[in-house]
């Protein structure tokens, strides 16, 4: 399952990054995600709402994603973190097929 974690670096994290500007945050994220049994798909720096990061990763266990997010937030690295489930086009096709089958079972209010 694919997830996207976004957030802004905390002031302390930014100071640590500036103290060691050649340290790879990519490698740190990759190690954490791989330890959880997942794969880092991509990682981007962001500037909106303060210096931040966007990490897209794949984990087989959906419970691993909030655990990863929780570890990063608890460490004080990120604030305003947001975790979103991403859906591949193959997964969305299955969702659409299921919705098509279920549509006749639902009656909206007033009908």
C-alpha positions as CSV (number, residue, x, y, z in Angstrom):
1,X,0.0,0.0,0.0
2,X,1.3,3.4,-0.9
3,X,1.4,6.3,1.5
4,X,2.5,9.9,1.4
5,X,3.9,11.6,4.5
6,X,4.3,15.3,4.5
7,X,5.4,17.8,7.2
8,X,7.5,20.7,8.1
9,X,10.9,20.3,9.8
10,X,11.0,21.4,13.4
11,X,13.4,24.3,14.3
12,X,15.7,21.8,16.0
13,X,15.7,19.5,13.0
14,X,16.5,22.4,10.7
15,X,19.4,23.4,13.0
16,X,20.7,19.8,12.9
17,X,20.4,19.7,9.1
18,X,22.4,23.0,8.9
19,X,25.0,21.7,11.3
20,X,25.5,18.6,9.0
21,X,24.4,19.7,5.6
22,X,25.8,16.7,3.8
23,X,24.0,14.1,5.9
24,X,21.4,12.3,3.7
25,X,17.8,12.6,5.1
26,X,16.9,10.3,2.1
27,X,19.0,7.5,3.6
28,X,17.5,8.0,7.0
29,X,14.0,7.8,5.6
30,X,14.9,4.8,3.5
31,X,16.4,2.9,6.4
32,X,13.3,3.5,8.6
33,X,10.9,2.5,5.9
34,X,12.9,-0.6,4.9
35,X,13.1,-1.6,8.6
36,X,9.3,-1.5,8.6
37,X,9.3,-3.9,5.6
38,X,8.6,-1.2,3.1
39,X,10.1,0.6,0.1
40,X,10.9,4.3,-0.3
41,X,9.4,5.3,-3.6
42,X,10.4,9.0,-3.7
43,X,11.3,11.9,-1.4
44,X,11.0,15.6,-2.1
45,X,11.9,18.8,-0.2
46,X,9.1,21.3,0.0
47,X,9.1,25.1,0.7
48,X,5.4,25.9,1.2
49,X,4.5,26.5,4.8
50,X,8.1,26.3,5.8
51,X,11.0,24.0,5.0
52,X,9.5,20.5,4.8
53,X,9.5,17.1,3.2
54,X,7.2,14.8,1.2
55,X,7.9,11.1,1.3
56,X,6.1,8.5,-0.8
57,X,6.5,4.9,0.3
58,X,5.0,1.5,-0.1
59,X,4.4,-0.9,2.9
60,X,2.7,-4.3,2.8
61,X,1.2,-3.8,6.3
62,X,-1.1,-0.7,6.5
63,X,-0.3,-0.5,10.2
64,X,3.3,0.2,9.4
65,X,2.5,3.6,7.8
66,X,1.1,5.3,11.0
67,X,3.9,3.7,13.0
68,X,6.5,5.2,10.7
69,X,4.8,8.6,10.9
70,X,4.6,8.3,14.7
71,X,8.3,7.5,15.1
72,X,9.3,10.6,13.0
73,X,6.9,12.9,14.8
74,X,7.8,11.6,18.2
75,X,11.5,12.2,17.4
76,X,10.8,15.9,17.1
77,X,11.8,16.0,13.4
78,X,8.5,17.0,11.9
79,X,5.5,19.0,12.9
80,X,2.2,19.5,11.0
81,X,2.7,16.0,9.7
82,X,0.0,14.5,7.5
83,X,-0.2,10.9,6.4
84,X,-2.3,10.0,3.3
85,X,-3.1,6.7,1.7
86,X,-2.4,6.7,-2.0
87,X,-4.2,4.4,-4.4
88,X,-2.6,3.0,-7.6
89,X,-4.7,3.1,-10.7
90,X,-5.2,-0.7,-10.5
91,X,-6.5,-0.3,-7.0
92,X,-8.8,2.4,-8.0
93,X,-10.2,0.3,-10.8
94,X,-11.1,-2.4,-8.2
95,X,-12.7,0.3,-6.0
96,X,-14.8,1.5,-9.0
97,X,-15.9,-2.0,-9.8
98,X,-17.0,-2.6,-6.2
99,X,-18.8,0.8,-6.1
100,X,-20.6,-0.1,-9.3
101,X,-21.9,-3.3,-7.7
102,X,-22.9,-1.6,-4.4
103,X,-24.6,1.5,-6.0
104,X,-28.1,-0.1,-6.1
105,X,-27.9,-1.1,-2.4
106,X,-27.7,2.6,-1.2
107,X,-30.7,4.8,-0.8
108,X,-29.9,8.5,-0.1
109,X,-32.0,10.5,2.4
110,X,-35.4,11.4,1.1
111,X,-35.6,8.6,-1.4
